[in-house]
Amino acid sequence: MAEQDDRSRDDLTEETSPYRLEEFRRKGMVAQSREIPALLVICGVSVAAYAMAPKMGAQMGEFMREVFRTDWSSRLDLGSGHVLANTMMKALKIAIVVGLPVCIVGFILAIVGSMAQIGTIFSTEPLTPDLNKINPINGAKRFFTLKHLFESIRILFKFSVVSVVAYFIAKAEILESPHHIAGETGSLLLAFAHGAKLMFFALFGVLGLFAAVDFGIQRWEYTQKLRLTKQEAKQEFKEREGDPIIKARIRSIQREMARRRMMAAVKKADVIVTNPTHIAIALLYQKDKMEAPKVIAKGADFLAQRIKKIAADAGVPMIENVPLARTLYKTVKVGQYVPRALYQAVAEVLAFVYRLKNRKF
């Protein structure tokens, strides 16, 4: 969307189209807030660490007791180089067992946080090398933009709010700590745990509020960037729907071809029902193939005159029936069967024609 930065916001008066949204989505250019995945990761990691705290504490405590109880001077003097290595490997194993589940939780929640906003997208477009992104001059220009200034102010404000909230909660807990010092160790630990929970929920609420606001801002900015000028909207319509002039020409050709087919079908008609001068309806009935008479051509004014001329040249009889002609012209399309309500009137016309031709109806 870098090409849109040079356009005036006042000119972007047209709403974006679903095609444009889908095109940018295929390129991996979507609206998402980085605050939401970060918030979920912090929350998930904290909850996972809290849930695993007893097991983590037990393993780490056992390892530390083993380390402090070992006489390292005597064991290292024995020349055993494997002692220190085994201890380090054991420490690494404990770190993996303790930290890996927490890291997995954070990784999964980071993916969930992104997918919850944009769904599933696979695009190689963001990975395509772009010299403009690594150009130091362009980078310096982006650094001094209004957007970058706003982002810096937002980060500073967020840090200030979080620091103030953390300060007041920590201050309140510290002022309460003298009441617990004289008590048992268990009560002191419970007091610290209560303070940690209070700190966690307070900061989670503040960060959640910032994430919600950031999500709204990102969506709004994304929508504004995808807006179009009137000229761009017209160009997109041409690309998607085709040039209106060309489409009109195609429709004109299609109508002419349909008219020619209709005129060719007039020669096969059994009768032409006329108005007598303004309307002409060509009817065809094949007893063994059709369930009812069919309108194979119709027209008004000039087209009606052409139908009557072709019928006259082909020897197709013409019957004047003003009410029937008007009703058929208004209610029946070319290629459709005559409705049941007009069976009697059409049958009388066909019977008259068949008598003229000595055909059995």
N, C-alpha and C positions, 0 to 999 in steps of 0.2 A: 504493500500500500504506500510505498515511498513516493510513487509518482503522484499521489493525491495531495501531498503536502504543499505543492505550489499553487493549488487552486484556492480561490477565495471561498470562505465558508458561506458568504452571502449568495454565491452562485449555485450552491448545492441545494436546490429546491425540490428535487424529485426523489421519492422514496426508492430504495433499492428493490430489485426484483428477486424472486426465488432463484432464478438462474444465476444471478450474480453471487448470491449467498453460497450456492452450491459450488460455483467455480472457485471462490476464495477458500472454501472448506477443503476442496480437493488439493489446493496448494498448501494446506496446513495453516492458513491464516484465519484464526478464529479468536473469539473473545473469551478470555479466561483470566481469572485472578490467581496470582501466585500465592496470595495470602491464605486461600482456602486449603490447598494441599499442605502448606506449612503448618497451619493450625491443626489439621488432622494428624499430621506427623507428631507434633508436640504432644497433643492429647493422647494419641495411641502409645507413643513411647513412654509417656509418664504412667499411664495405666498399666502397661505391660511391666514396667520396672517395679511399680508398686505391688502388682500381683506376684511377681517373682522375687520380691525382696527377701522373704524368709529363706528360700532356697539359695539365693545369691549370697546372703549373709552367712549361712551355714558353711557353704563351700569356701568362701573367702576366709572366714574365721578359722576353719580347720587348716587351710593352707598357711595362714599366718602363724598359727600356733606351731605348726611343724617347722616353719622357717626359724622362729625365735628359739625353739628348743634345741635346734641342731648346733653342735659344736663345730662351726665351720673351720676353725683353725686346725683342729686335729684331723678333720676329714680331708681338707685340701692338702695338708702336709703328707698325706699318704700317697700323693701323686695321682690320685684318681681324677682325671679330667672330665670324667662322665658325670661326676656329682653335680657340678654347677649346671651342666647342660641338661641333665634330667630335671633339675629344679626349674630351669627356665621353660622347658617344654611343658612341665606340669602347670606352670603359671599361664602359659599360652593356652593350654587346653581349657583351663578354668575360665579364662577371658572369653574364649570362643563359646563355651557352653552357656556362659552367663550373658554375653553380649549379642550372640547371633540371633536368638529369638526376638530380642528387642529391635535389632536392625531389620529383621524380616517384617515385623509388624509395621515399622516406619516406612519401609519400601512399598509394601502393599497399600498402605493408606495414602501414600503420595500418588500412586496410580489411580486409586479410587477417587481421590480429590480432583484429579484432572478429568477422568472419565465422567464424573458426575456433572461436569460443566459442559463438556464438548462431545461426549460420547466416544465412539471408537473411530479413530482417524489414522490412516497409514499414508503418508506422503513423503516423497523424497525431495520435494521442492525446497524445504528449508535447508537441506544438506548440500544443495547445489552451490558451488563456489561463486561468490559475488564480490568483485573487486571494490565495489562501493562500500561494502561493510568493513573492509580492512584498510580503506583509504584514511590516513590520519587527518587529512583536511576535512573530509566529511564527518569524521568522528569528532573533531573539534567543534564543527558547526552544530552538531547534535547536542554537544555538551552545553552550549550556551543558548539553547532554545527555551522557550517559555515552558514547554512541557517538562523538560529536565529540571527547571527551577521549581516547578510545582511538585515534582516527584521528590526532590530533595527536602522541600518544606514539609511534605507529608510524612516522610521518614523521620525527620527531626521531631515533628509533633507526636508521632506514634511513640518514639523512644522516650519523649518527655512524659507523656501520659502514663506509660508503663512504669517508668522510674518513680513517678510520684505515687502511684498506687502501691507499688512494692515498698516504697519508703514508709508510707503511713501504716501499712500492715505490719512490716517488720518493727517499726517503732512501738506499735501497740503490744506486740508479742514480747519485745524486750522489756518494756515497762512491767509486764506481768511476770517475767521470769524470776524476780526475787521471791515471789510467793511459792515457787516450786523448788527453789534450791534447797530449802531446809527439809523438804520432803524426801521420799524415797526416790531411788533412781528410776523406777518404773513410771512414777507420776511425772517426772521431768521429761522422760522420753515421750510420754503421751502428750504433754504440752507442746513439745517440738513437732510431733506428728500433727496435732491440731493446727498449729501455725502453718505447717507446710501445706495442709489441705486447703486452708483458708487462702493462702497465697496462690495456690494452683487455680482454684475456682475463680478467684477475682481476676487473675491475669487471663484465664481462659475466656471469661466474659468480655474483658476489654478487647482482647485480640479477635474474638468472634465478631464484635461490633465493627472493628476495623475491616475484617474480612468481608462482611456484608456490604459495607459502604464501598470498598474497593471493587467488589464484584459488580455493583451497580454502575460505578464509574466506568469500568472497563467495557461493559455492555453498551453504555451510552456512547462512549468514544468510538467503539467499533461500528455502531450504527451510523454515526455521523460521518465516519470516514468512507462508508460504502454508499452514501448518498450521491446522486448524480446531478449534473447540470442538465438543462433541457436538451442541449445538443447531444450529450452523451446518451441520454434516455432514447432519443430518436435513433441514434446510431445503433444502440443495442437492440432496439425493436427491429430495425432492418436486418441485423445479423441473425436474430432469433427467428423472426417471423417472415423475413424476406422483404424486398423492396415493394412498397404498396403499388407502385406503378406497374411493376412486373406482375404482381399478383392479380391486379385488375385486368391486365392483358391476358393472363392465363385463364381467368374466369370468363372473359369475353370469348376466347377461343373455345373453351369448353361449352359455353352456351350455344355458340354457333354450330359446333359439332352435334350437340344434342338436337338442335333445331333441324339440322339436315337429316338426322336419323328419323326424326318425327315426320318430316315431310316425305321421306322415302316410304314410311309406313302407311301414309295416306292411301297409296295405291292398293293396299291390301284390305282396306276398310270395306265393310258391308254397306254402310250408309253414312252420310254426312248430315247431322242435324244442325239447322241454321236458325238465325235470329229474326230476319233473314240476311241482313247486310253486315251487322257488326260482330257476330259470333258464329264460329263454325266448330262443331265437335265431330270427330271421326270415331265411329264405333265398329268394333270387330267382335264377332261371336262365332266360335267354333264349338259346336255342340259336344263333340267327343273329347275335346281337350280343355274346355273352359267351364267353370262352374257358373259363370255369369258373363254378360257382355262386358267388354273392356274398352276404356277410352284410350285410344292409341295416338291421338293428336287432338290439339285444341288450340284456338287462337282467337284474338279479337282484332277488329279493324284491319290493318294492312295484312297481318298474319292470317286472318280469316279469309281474306280475298285470295291469298296464295294457296291456302288449303282447298278452297273451292275450285280454283283454276286447275290444280293438280288432279283433283277428283274428277273434274269434267273431262280432262284429257285422258284419264284412265277409265272413264266410263262408270264411275262410282255414283250411284243415285244420291240425290240430295233431297231431304225432307224439311220443310219449314215447320218448326214447332217452338215458338218463342219461349213459353214457360220451361219446357224441358231443356232447351239449349242454355238458358240462363242458369238453371239449377245445376246442370252438369258442369258448366264453366266455373261456377263458384265453389262447388263442393267436391269435385272429383279431380284428382291430379292425373297427369299422363302416366299410363301404365297401371292405374288402379281399376278395380272392378266397379261396376255400377252398384250403388247401395241397394239394399233390399227394398227400400221405400220407393224406388224408381223402377222396379222390375216391370210393373204393369204398363207404365207409359212407354218404356223402351221396347217391351214385347210387342206392343201395338205398332210401333214404328217398324220394327224388324219384320213383323208379319206382313205388313203392307208391302215392304220391299221384296220379301220372298215371293209374294203373290205375283209381283211384277216380273220376277225372274223365274216364276214357275218352280220355286224351290219349296221343299217341305220344311216347315218351322218346327 
